[in-house]
Amino acid sequence: MSILIDKVMKIKEIWFTNDYIYGRNETGREYSQSLLWYPNYQDIF
């Protein structure tokens, strides 16, 4: 049995460092992802 739940996360802030992209949602939880997954963005910084 599979239950699907629609859940929307609202990102309130996004920022970059040399190696990562970060996001913070409406509850204050931070998420990060390596820019190695996005090679087009690596040359910007």
C-alpha positions in Angstrom: 0.0 0.0 0.0 1.3 3.4 -0.9 0.1 6.7 0.5 1.0 9.9 -1.4 1.0 13.1 0.6 1.2 16.5 -1.1 3.5 18.7 0.8 4.8 22.0 -0.3 8.1 23.4 1.1 8.6 27.2 0.8 12.2 28.2 0.4 12.6 31.7 2.0 16.4 32.2 1.4 19.0 31.0 -1.0 22.7 31.7 -0.9 25.9 30.4 -2.5 29.5 29.7 -1.3 32.3 28.6 -3.4 31.3 24.9 -3.3 27.7 24.8 -2.2 24.2 26.2 -2.8 22.1 26.6 0.4 18.5 27.1 1.1 16.4 27.8 4.2 12.7 27.0 4.4 9.9 28.7 6.3 10.7 26.7 9.5 14.4 27.6 9.5 15.7 24.3 8.3 18.7 24.5 6.1 19.4 22.5 3.0 22.6 22.3 1.0 23.8 20.7 -2.2 27.3 20.6 -3.7 27.8 22.7 -6.8 29.5 19.7 -8.4 25.9 18.6 -9.4 25.5 22.0 -11.2 28.7 22.5 -13.3 27.3 25.6 -15.0 27.2 27.5 -11.6 30.7 26.6 -10.6 32.3 29.2 -12.9 30.2 32.0 -11.5 31.9 32.1 -8.2 
